[in-house]
């Protein structure tokens, strides 16, 4: 899911960093006194992301002025999970690679990430990053990576559609739902009064399962657990999971709040929200900014708020990317990479120019008429940094306060993506959603049972 979410994150606002660890003493990990080269993957692509690629070229020049002995070697490859495992097994990975939150534990367990605990502590990641985020790259108390980006899932609203449906309060705020049951009723009102689908959800490209997680967790579903021998067991063949899938099915066949085409991905759903063709949708927090930028949608049309409350909880998934290091990376290369991260401002530390640089970055977005909104998920816990961030975002925020509510209120539980084979689980659950949305006679209990069995046999049993 990282590719979609990062469309909504600007370079310097990408909120999290790397966490990897070395076995030697911190004092011996130093790239100051010798020439060192380090290869960093997932570099902005020169063809598909030419503007950021050019920007990074200027960064390389400035980095060279600061550290003449350090050479950063760009690598534009993204390394999907299939070719990653092949390259890892043959010791051909770049020094620094980037992976979504779903994959670090599998990579660590496979022995393809080096322990960089000492360097993490040297650069204050152990105390300066949200500990819940840091856990993603930890095992047995050691650090194997650091966050590069982070997001929460929330609800996006189209104010034009709500106005057409008469769902606006006297003060101009929207009559947004707070529970999944209220979401149904609001979506029905929109459809009945405007003919516009009240709600839509992603169902293709693994994205259906990705969004379904938030609903299922709120219904009390537990997808997997480890037994006493450490083996992972699929545990979602339950009435709660069946009820969550039936909720999706009913949105189409009982409540009729969807559009005719139910097989859509995030890009298509963004377009529908941007062009007043759907009232509500669930997205990562960076998506509203992407919608405004991509479709030139008026900022006063887009609203945002927390995920709905379910029968058992109110759960928002957190996701993002982390940086990790190949096992053949030397100590001085790890240190050089962290100096690069620090140069980019992607660390807990606040240098003398941090506030000036952040303000310049925000002002650049203001000048290009982008949406300015503070991040919902807080990656950094260093008060010196967070106080600067909060001050500047409050100063330049350009969202309509009547359309934006706190997407992380008290009561919302943030939950990390499932620890094992999450991408495979997303794909299976997406298929389950497609089945119930295209067949009014689909048996939700049978589909959940078969999906649970397939996930166990084809994926968890092979770990």
C-alpha positions as CSV (number, residue, x, y, z in Angstrom):
1,X,0.0,0.0,0.0
2,X,3.0,2.3,0.4
3,X,3.0,3.5,-3.2
4,X,-0.6,4.9,-2.8
5,X,-0.1,6.5,0.5
6,X,3.2,8.2,-0.4
7,X,1.4,10.1,-3.2
8,X,-0.1,12.1,-0.4
9,X,3.0,12.9,1.5
10,X,5.4,15.7,0.6
11,X,9.1,15.0,0.9
12,X,9.9,16.8,4.1
13,X,6.7,15.9,5.8
14,X,7.3,12.2,5.4
15,X,7.2,11.6,9.0
16,X,9.4,8.7,10.1
17,X,12.8,7.2,9.7
18,X,15.1,4.3,9.8
19,X,16.0,2.0,12.6
20,X,18.7,-0.4,12.1
21,X,21.5,-1.5,14.4
22,X,25.1,-2.4,14.7
23,X,26.8,-4.9,17.0
24,X,30.0,-2.8,17.7
25,X,30.4,-0.1,20.2
26,X,29.0,3.3,19.1
27,X,32.4,5.0,19.4
28,X,33.7,2.7,16.7
29,X,30.9,3.5,14.2
30,X,32.1,6.6,12.5
31,X,32.2,7.7,8.9
32,X,34.0,11.0,9.5
33,X,37.6,10.1,8.8
34,X,37.5,7.9,5.7
35,X,36.0,7.8,2.3
36,X,32.8,5.8,2.3
37,X,30.0,5.0,-0.3
38,X,26.5,3.9,0.5
39,X,23.8,2.8,-1.9
40,X,20.2,4.0,-1.0
41,X,17.3,2.5,-2.9
42,X,13.8,3.8,-3.6
43,X,15.3,7.0,-5.0
44,X,12.9,9.3,-6.8
45,X,12.5,7.9,-10.3
46,X,14.0,10.1,-13.0
47,X,11.1,9.5,-15.4
48,X,8.0,9.1,-13.2
49,X,9.1,11.6,-10.5
50,X,11.4,13.9,-12.3
51,X,10.8,16.9,-10.1
52,X,11.8,15.2,-6.9
53,X,14.6,13.4,-8.7
54,X,16.0,16.8,-9.7
55,X,15.6,18.1,-6.1
56,X,17.5,15.1,-4.8
57,X,20.3,15.9,-7.2
58,X,20.7,19.3,-5.4
59,X,20.6,17.5,-2.1
60,X,23.5,15.3,-3.2
61,X,25.6,18.4,-3.9
62,X,24.8,20.0,-0.6
63,X,25.5,16.7,1.2
64,X,28.9,16.5,-0.5
65,X,29.7,20.0,0.8
66,X,29.0,18.9,4.3
67,X,30.6,15.5,4.1
68,X,33.2,15.4,1.2
69,X,34.2,11.9,2.1
70,X,30.7,10.4,1.9
71,X,29.3,9.3,-1.5
72,X,25.6,8.6,-1.7
73,X,24.8,6.2,-4.6
74,X,21.2,6.5,-5.8
75,X,19.2,3.4,-6.6
76,X,15.8,3.9,-8.2
77,X,14.7,0.3,-7.7
78,X,11.8,-0.2,-5.3
79,X,12.5,-4.0,-4.7
80,X,9.1,-5.7,-4.5
81,X,8.9,-8.6,-2.1
82,X,9.6,-11.3,-4.8
83,X,12.8,-9.9,-6.3
84,X,13.8,-8.6,-2.8
85,X,13.9,-12.2,-1.4
86,X,15.9,-13.4,-4.4
87,X,18.4,-10.6,-4.1
88,X,18.6,-11.0,-0.4
89,X,19.3,-14.7,-0.6
90,X,22.2,-14.0,-3.1
91,X,23.6,-11.1,-1.1
92,X,22.8,-8.6,-3.7
93,X,20.7,-6.0,-1.8
94,X,21.6,-2.4,-1.7
95,X,23.0,-1.0,1.6
96,X,19.7,0.7,2.4
97,X,16.3,-0.5,1.3
98,X,12.8,0.6,2.1
99,X,9.8,-1.6,3.0
100,X,6.2,-1.1,4.2
101,X,5.3,-1.7,7.8
102,X,4.0,-5.2,6.9
103,X,7.4,-6.7,6.0
104,X,10.1,-6.0,8.6
105,X,9.4,-8.9,10.9
106,X,9.5,-11.4,8.0
107,X,12.8,-9.8,6.8
108,X,14.3,-9.9,10.3
109,X,13.2,-13.5,10.8
110,X,14.8,-14.5,7.5
111,X,18.1,-12.9,8.5
112,X,18.2,-10.3,5.8
113,X,18.5,-7.2,8.0
114,X,21.4,-6.2,10.1
115,X,21.2,-5.1,13.7
116,X,21.9,-1.4,14.0
117,X,21.0,-0.8,17.6
118,X,24.1,1.2,18.5
119,X,23.6,3.6,15.6
120,X,19.9,4.0,16.5
121,X,20.9,5.1,20.0
122,X,23.7,7.3,18.7
123,X,21.2,9.4,16.7
124,X,18.5,9.3,19.4
125,X,16.0,7.3,17.5
126,X,15.4,5.1,20.6
127,X,14.1,8.0,22.6
128,X,12.9,10.4,19.9
129,X,10.5,8.2,17.9
130,X,7.0,7.0,19.0
131,X,7.8,3.6,20.7
132,X,4.8,2.0,19.0
133,X,6.3,2.8,15.6
134,X,9.7,1.7,16.6
135,X,8.4,-1.8,17.6
136,X,7.8,-2.5,14.0
137,X,11.5,-2.9,13.4
138,X,12.5,-4.5,16.7
139,X,13.1,-8.1,17.8
140,X,14.5,-9.3,21.1
141,X,15.2,-5.7,22.1
142,X,17.3,-5.0,19.1
143,X,16.7,-2.4,16.3
144,X,16.7,-3.4,12.7
145,X,15.2,-0.4,10.9
146,X,13.8,3.1,11.3
147,X,10.5,4.7,10.1
148,X,10.6,6.8,6.9
149,X,6.9,7.6,6.8
150,X,3.7,7.0,8.7
151,X,0.0,7.5,8.4
152,X,-3.4,6.6,10.0
153,X,-6.6,5.7,8.3
154,X,-9.5,8.1,8.5
155,X,-12.7,9.2,6.8
156,X,-12.8,11.7,3.9
157,X,-16.0,13.6,3.1
158,X,-17.2,15.7,0.1
159,X,-18.9,18.8,1.4
160,X,-20.7,19.5,-1.9
161,X,-22.4,16.1,-1.8
162,X,-23.4,16.6,1.9
163,X,-24.8,20.1,1.1
164,X,-26.9,18.6,-1.8
165,X,-28.2,16.0,0.7
166,X,-29.0,18.6,3.3
167,X,-26.5,17.1,5.8
168,X,-25.0,20.4,7.0
169,X,-25.4,21.9,10.5
170,X,-26.3,25.6,11.0
171,X,-22.6,26.5,11.6
172,X,-21.6,25.0,8.3
173,X,-20.1,21.8,9.7
174,X,-21.1,18.5,8.2
175,X,-23.5,16.0,9.8
176,X,-20.9,13.2,9.7
177,X,-21.6,9.8,11.1
178,X,-19.7,8.4,14.1
179,X,-20.5,4.7,13.9
180,X,-20.6,2.1,11.1
181,X,-24.4,1.9,11.6
182,X,-24.7,5.7,11.3
183,X,-22.5,5.6,8.2
184,X,-25.1,3.4,6.5
185,X,-28.0,5.8,7.4
186,X,-26.0,8.8,6.2
187,X,-25.1,7.0,2.9
188,X,-28.7,6.1,2.4
189,X,-29.8,9.7,2.8
190,X,-27.2,10.9,0.3
191,X,-28.3,8.3,-2.3
192,X,-32.0,8.9,-1.8
193,X,-31.8,12.7,-1.9
194,X,-29.1,13.2,-4.6
195,X,-28.7,9.9,-6.5
196,X,-25.0,10.1,-5.7
197,X,-23.5,7.0,-4.0
198,X,-23.2,7.8,-0.3
199,X,-20.2,5.6,0.3
200,X,-17.6,3.6,-1.5
201,X,-14.7,1.4,-0.5
202,X,-11.6,0.1,-2.4
203,X,-11.9,-3.5,-3.5
204,X,-9.1,-4.2,-5.9
205,X,-5.2,-4.4,-5.9
206,X,-5.1,-5.7,-2.3
207,X,-6.6,-2.4,-1.2
208,X,-10.0,-3.9,-0.3
209,X,-8.4,-6.1,2.4
210,X,-6.3,-3.2,3.5
211,X,-9.4,-1.1,4.2
212,X,-11.5,-4.0,5.4
213,X,-9.1,-4.5,8.3
214,X,-10.3,-1.3,10.0
215,X,-13.9,-2.5,9.9
216,X,-13.1,-6.1,10.9
217,X,-10.9,-5.0,13.9
218,X,-13.8,-2.7,15.0
219,X,-16.0,-5.8,14.9
220,X,-13.6,-7.5,17.2
221,X,-11.8,-9.8,14.7
222,X,-8.4,-11.3,15.5
223,X,-6.7,-12.4,12.4
224,X,-3.8,-14.4,13.7
225,X,-1.9,-15.5,16.8
226,X,1.2,-17.5,17.7
227,X,0.9,-20.8,19.5
228,X,3.3,-22.0,22.2
229,X,5.8,-23.2,19.6
230,X,5.9,-19.8,17.8
231,X,3.8,-21.0,14.9
232,X,1.3,-18.5,13.4
233,X,-2.3,-19.6,13.3
234,X,-5.1,-18.0,11.3
235,X,-7.9,-17.2,13.7
236,X,-10.5,-15.2,11.8
237,X,-13.0,-18.0,11.0
238,X,-15.4,-16.4,13.5
239,X,-18.9,-14.9,13.7
240,X,-17.2,-11.4,14.1
241,X,-15.4,-11.7,10.7
242,X,-18.6,-13.0,9.1
243,X,-20.6,-10.0,10.4
244,X,-17.9,-7.6,9.1
245,X,-18.1,-9.1,5.7
246,X,-21.9,-9.1,5.8
247,X,-21.7,-5.4,6.6
248,X,-19.9,-4.9,3.3
249,X,-22.3,-7.1,1.4
250,X,-25.3,-5.3,2.8
251,X,-24.0,-1.9,1.7
252,X,-24.4,-3.1,-1.9
253,X,-27.4,-5.4,-1.9
254,X,-29.5,-4.3,1.1
255,X,-28.8,-0.6,1.4
256,X,-27.9,0.2,-2.2
257,X,-25.4,3.0,-1.4
258,X,-22.7,2.0,-3.8
259,X,-22.2,3.0,-7.4
260,X,-22.8,0.4,-10.1
261,X,-19.0,-0.3,-10.4
262,X,-17.9,-1.9,-7.1
263,X,-14.5,-3.0,-8.4
264,X,-12.4,0.1,-7.8
265,X,-9.0,1.0,-6.4
266,X,-7.8,4.0,-4.4
267,X,-6.9,6.1,-7.5
268,X,-10.5,5.7,-8.9
269,X,-12.0,6.3,-5.5
270,X,-10.0,9.5,-5.1
271,X,-11.4,10.7,-8.5
272,X,-14.9,10.0,-7.4
273,X,-14.5,12.0,-4.2
274,X,-12.7,14.8,-6.0
275,X,-15.5,15.2,-8.6
276,X,-18.6,15.0,-6.4
277,X,-19.5,11.5,-7.4
278,X,-19.4,9.9,-3.9
279,X,-20.1,11.3,-0.5
280,X,-17.7,9.4,1.9
281,X,-14.7,7.1,1.7
282,X,-12.0,5.7,3.9
283,X,-8.4,6.8,3.1
284,X,-5.0,7.3,4.6
285,X,-4.4,10.8,6.0
286,X,-2.2,11.9,3.1
287,X,-5.0,11.3,0.5
288,X,-6.9,14.6,0.9
289,X,-3.7,16.5,0.1
290,X,-3.3,14.3,-3.0
291,X,-6.9,14.9,-4.1
292,X,-6.5,18.7,-3.9
293,X,-3.2,18.6,-5.8
294,X,-4.1,16.1,-8.4
295,X,-7.7,17.2,-9.3
296,X,-7.5,20.9,-8.3
297,X,-10.4,20.3,-6.0
298,X,-11.4,23.3,-3.9
299,X,-9.9,22.9,-0.4
300,X,-13.4,23.8,1.0
301,X,-14.9,20.7,-0.5
302,X,-12.8,18.1,1.3
303,X,-13.4,17.2,4.9
304,X,-11.7,14.7,7.1
305,X,-12.2,12.9,10.4
306,X,-11.8,9.7,12.4
307,X,-12.7,6.2,11.4
308,X,-16.1,4.9,12.5
309,X,-16.9,3.1,15.8
310,X,-17.7,-0.5,15.4
311,X,-19.6,-2.9,17.7
312,X,-16.4,-3.7,19.7
313,X,-14.0,-0.8,19.1
314,X,-12.9,2.2,17.0
315,X,-9.8,1.1,15.2
316,X,-7.5,2.9,12.8
317,X,-4.7,1.1,11.0
318,X,-1.3,2.7,10.9
319,X,1.1,2.1,8.1
320,X,4.0,3.6,6.3
321,X,7.6,2.7,5.3
322,X,10.8,1.9,7.1
323,X,14.4,1.9,6.1
324,X,16.5,-1.2,6.8
325,X,20.1,-2.3,6.0
326,X,21.5,-5.3,4.2
327,X,23.6,-7.6,6.3
328,X,26.8,-6.9,4.3
329,X,26.7,-3.2,5.1
330,X,29.7,-2.0,7.0
331,X,29.6,0.1,10.2
332,X,30.9,3.2,8.5
333,X,28.3,2.8,5.7
334,X,25.5,2.7,8.3
335,X,26.8,5.8,10.0
336,X,27.1,7.6,6.6
337,X,23.5,6.7,5.8
338,X,22.3,8.1,9.1
339,X,24.2,11.3,8.3
340,X,22.2,11.5,5.1
341,X,18.9,11.0,7.0
342,X,19.9,13.7,9.4
343,X,20.8,16.0,6.5
344,X,17.2,15.5,5.1
345,X,15.7,16.3,8.4
346,X,14.3,12.8,8.8
347,X,15.5,12.3,12.4
348,X,14.3,13.1,15.9
349,X,17.1,15.6,16.2
350,X,16.5,19.4,15.6
351,X,19.5,21.2,14.1
352,X,19.9,25.0,14.1
353,X,18.2,25.4,10.7
354,X,15.3,22.9,11.3
355,X,12.6,25.5,11.9
356,X,13.7,27.7,9.0
357,X,13.9,24.7,6.6
358,X,10.5,23.4,7.6
359,X,8.9,26.8,7.3
360,X,10.4,27.2,3.8
361,X,9.0,23.8,2.8
362,X,5.5,24.6,4.1
363,X,5.6,28.0,2.3
364,X,6.6,26.3,-0.9
365,X,3.4,24.2,-0.6
366,X,1.4,27.3,0.2
367,X,2.7,29.0,-3.0
368,X,1.7,26.0,-5.1
369,X,-1.8,26.0,-3.5
370,X,-1.4,22.7,-1.8
371,X,-3.4,21.5,1.2
372,X,-1.5,22.4,4.5
373,X,-2.6,20.2,7.3
374,X,-0.7,18.8,10.3
375,X,0.0,15.1,10.3
376,X,-2.4,13.0,12.3
377,X,0.0,10.2,13.3
378,X,2.8,11.6,15.3
379,X,6.1,9.8,14.6
380,X,8.4,12.0,16.7
381,X,8.1,12.4,20.4
382,X,11.0,14.8,20.8
383,X,9.3,17.9,22.3
384,X,11.8,20.2,20.8
385,X,10.8,19.0,17.3
386,X,7.1,18.5,17.9
387,X,6.6,22.0,19.3
388,X,8.2,23.5,16.2
389,X,6.0,21.3,13.9
390,X,2.8,22.1,15.8
391,X,3.5,25.9,15.7
392,X,4.3,26.1,12.0
393,X,1.4,23.9,10.9
394,X,-1.0,25.9,13.1
395,X,0.3,29.1,11.4
396,X,-0.1,27.9,7.8
397,X,-2.9,25.4,7.9
398,X,-5.4,26.2,5.1
399,X,-8.1,23.6,5.7
400,X,-11.7,24.6,6.5
401,X,-11.9,24.0,10.3
402,X,-15.7,23.3,9.9
403,X,-14.9,20.4,7.7
404,X,-12.0,18.9,9.6
405,X,-12.3,17.1,12.9
406,X,-9.6,15.5,15.0
407,X,-8.9,12.2,13.3
408,X,-7.1,10.8,16.3
409,X,-9.5,11.6,19.2
410,X,-9.4,9.8,22.6
411,X,-11.0,6.4,22.1
412,X,-9.5,5.6,18.7
413,X,-7.2,2.7,18.9
414,X,-4.3,2.7,16.4
415,X,-3.3,-0.8,15.2
416,X,-0.3,-1.9,13.2
417,X,-0.7,-4.0,10.2
418,X,-0.9,-7.8,10.8
419,X,2.6,-9.1,11.6
420,X,2.8,-12.0,9.1
421,X,2.0,-12.2,5.4
422,X,-0.2,-9.1,5.6
423,X,0.0,-8.3,1.9
424,X,-1.1,-11.8,1.1
425,X,-4.0,-11.5,3.6
426,X,-5.0,-8.2,2.0
427,X,-5.2,-10.0,-1.4
428,X,-7.4,-12.8,-0.1
429,X,-9.7,-10.4,1.8
430,X,-10.0,-8.2,-1.4
431,X,-11.2,-11.3,-3.3
432,X,-13.7,-12.0,-0.5
433,X,-15.1,-8.5,-0.7
434,X,-15.4,-8.7,-4.5
435,X,-17.3,-12.0,-4.2
436,X,-19.9,-10.6,-1.9
437,X,-20.3,-7.3,-3.8
438,X,-20.8,-9.0,-7.2
439,X,-23.0,-11.9,-6.0
440,X,-26.1,-11.2,-3.9
441,X,-26.3,-14.9,-3.0
442,X,-22.7,-15.1,-1.7
443,X,-22.4,-17.0,1.6
444,X,-20.3,-14.8,3.9
445,X,-19.7,-17.6,6.4
446,X,-18.4,-20.0,3.8
447,X,-16.2,-17.3,2.2
448,X,-14.6,-16.4,5.5
449,X,-14.1,-20.1,6.3
450,X,-12.3,-20.8,3.0
451,X,-10.3,-17.6,3.2
452,X,-9.0,-18.5,6.7
453,X,-8.1,-22.0,5.5
454,X,-6.3,-20.7,2.4
455,X,-4.4,-18.1,4.3
456,X,-3.2,-20.8,6.8
457,X,-2.3,-23.4,4.2
458,X,-0.7,-21.2,1.5
459,X,1.0,-18.6,3.6
460,X,1.3,-19.1,7.4
461,X,2.2,-22.8,7.2
462,X,5.1,-21.8,4.9
463,X,6.7,-19.4,7.4
